[in-house]
Amino acid sequence: MHTMSYDAFVSGFSVDSLKQQFCSDFDQGLNVCTEICDRHAGDPTRVALRYERIDGSTGEITFAELQQRAARFAGFLKAQGIGPGDRVACLLPRTPELLICVLGTLKAGAVYQPLFTAFGSGAIEYRLEQAQSKLIITNPEQWPKLADVKGLPPSMLVADSADVVKGVDSVTGKPDFLFEAELAKQSDSFEPVLIGADDPMLQMFTSGTTGKAKGLVVPARALMAFHMYMKYAVGLRADDKFWNVADPGWAYGLYYGIVAPLQLGATIHFNEAGFTADNTFEFLRKYAITNLAAAPTAYRLLKANDDLLKNYPEINLRVASSAGEPLNPEIVSWAQRMLNCRVCDQYGQTETGMTSANFHEFDHMHRDASMGYEIPGYRLVALDPYGKEVAPGETGELAVDMDNSPLFFFQGYMGDAKKPYKGQYYLTGDVVVSNGDGSHSYTGRDDDIIASAGYRIGPAEVESALLEHPAVIESAVVGKPDAERGAIVKAYVVLRPEYFSDEALAKELQQHVRKCLSTHSFPREIEFVAELPKTSSGKIQRFMLRKQAEDEAKQAVVG
């Protein structure tokens, strides 16, 4: 397959032609599991998933096997009265059982809700309560977190009875269901439940600058937008061995690590082990990965350890993609030099999916440090403070022109938490330069969101968690530049007078945030201060603290 002209493709693009890539009639209703699994199950040898568990054991599952296992899980859900509109939450690592839960939930017409395994009990409780989840599936390692979750829905444990006795603390009680035992009671066949194109298939949460994470749903018609990104930007081909390093507890790993590649009939890969350079190089070699997707942090870590590459001469990547934060030009040149592979920088959000990309399957001009061109089906613009589109070379807030973006699927936040609209435009909160040729280059956020190692972290959540500790009077959280992660979370904390500001208390506060939120959003640095900079009306001036943190980071490099 050869690349085609981006401009020529855009001029001939239509949503009607895109719909022909699916087996359902979007106007009459569809089943997402049919689109991403069952349609490929006719070939009994076609592999959907290759996986490696934390203990080193490996295996693979065909589409045909997944069709049957998903049917059993869907049968179980139906027996519990769970169907369209109901949320099914999954707190599992990258294992085959997670994939079965995703597909079975979608086959039943219900709504799949991911939970990141690094979440603490507070973050889990909040998301379950907001979504009114009807079931949570987890494993013995994660089970103890649920002891502190108020209003816990019915629970299912991925374990056999021996594991339950051995691995589950009796204080936390017993799960309502065991995964294998319940699936064994069900049939291998299940009639897929049709839902409307605007009905929800995924229940997501995204970081907010004020308050807690905001809930949103992804409707079934988002499959069309997912398809465009996966096929043309990622350049996924039928014979690719595809690995998305991102965790499926988050949007990029779920949308583009499971749903979109399976819709194209590709073989996906799960590596349950934590990310290290050695582990990653070995996985690339062992499974002959040809198409890779990851955050810039992953590429930076590989570059920092590229002396290991001599041990893996068999690595043969064809293409690679990067998303989550801007990709440094030096990473692009390193990958070309050391991996003989082109890495394309791409852009999106939980709310919208991926909307802009440097494309593997299209010919177009490439710019360093650019998020590329709009994905066909979207029109992206940069707006000035008055909501007017800026001229080439000018800076503005990146926005989606909803009236001229037929693939745009965001329906707003749950509970009307925030309305990110200005007229016909959806506002991303990201500041860009308009390059004048349809592409944009990222310059930063116009709010306080912290982009760290591919995660977007809302400072308000971290501040709230810190304030729950009895030692803390107030806190302010900012991102501090970091060579490896892009940024780290830094907290400035004002203590009550009876507490002593020492390293032991800093560690205690870090652990507290880990438990309340997650291991990726805790403050890696805590600085105890007598007071926080504020306006005359009492608002914290985070920009001053950000500047202070940036100066510290620069000084550390110089020093």
Sequence and secondary structure as in RCSB ss.txt:
>XXXX:A:sequence
MHTMSYDAFVSGFSVDSLKQQFCSDFDQGLNVCTEICDRHAGDPTRVALRYERIDGSTGEITFAELQQRAARFAG
FLKAQGIGPGDRVACLLPRTPELLICVLGTLKAGAVYQPLFTAFGSGAIEYRLEQAQSKLIITNPEQWPKLADVK
GLPPSMLVADSADVVKGVDSVTGKPDFLFEAELAKQSDSFEPVLIGADDPMLQMFTSGTTGKAKGLVVPARALMA
FHMYMKYAVGLRADDKFWNVADPGWAYGLYYGIVAPLQLGATIHFNEAGFTADNTFEFLRKYAITNLAAAPTAYR
LLKANDDLLKNYPEINLRVASSAGEPLNPEIVSWAQRMLNCRVCDQYGQTETGMTSANFHEFDHMHRDASMGYEI
PGYRLVALDPYGKEVAPGETGELAVDMDNSPLFFFQGYMGDAKKPYKGQYYLTGDVVVSNGDGSHSYTGRDDDII
ASAGYRIGPAEVESALLEHPAVIESAVVGKPDAERGAIVKAYVVLRPEYFSDEALAKELQQHVRKCLSTHSFPRE
IEFVAELPKTSSGKIQRFMLRKQAEDEAKQAVVG
>XXXX:A:secstr
   EEHHHHHHH  HHHHHTTSSSBTTTBB HHHHHTGGGTTSTT EEEEEE TTS EEEEEHHHHHHHHHHHHH
HHHHTT  TT EEEEE  SSHHHHHHHHHHHHTT EEEE  TTB HHHHHHHHHHHT SEEEE TTTGGGGGG T
T   EEESS HHHHHHHS GGG   SEEHHHHHHTS S      B TTSEEEEEEE  SSSS EEEEEETTHHHH
HHHIIIIIS   TT BEEE S TTSHHHHIIIIIHHHHTT BEEEE S   HHHHHHHHHHTT  EEEE HHHHH
HHHHTGGGGGG TT    EEEE SS   HHHHHHHHHHTS EEEEEEEETTTEEEEE  SSEE    TT  EEE 
TT  EEEE TTS B  TT EEEEEEEGGG TT      GGG    EETTEEEEEEEEEE SSSEEEEEEESS  E
EETTEEE HHHHHHHHHTSTTEEEEEEEEEEETTTEEEEEEEEEE TTS  SHHHHHHHHHHHHHHSBSSSS SE
EEE S   B TTS B HHHHHHHHHHHHHHHHH 
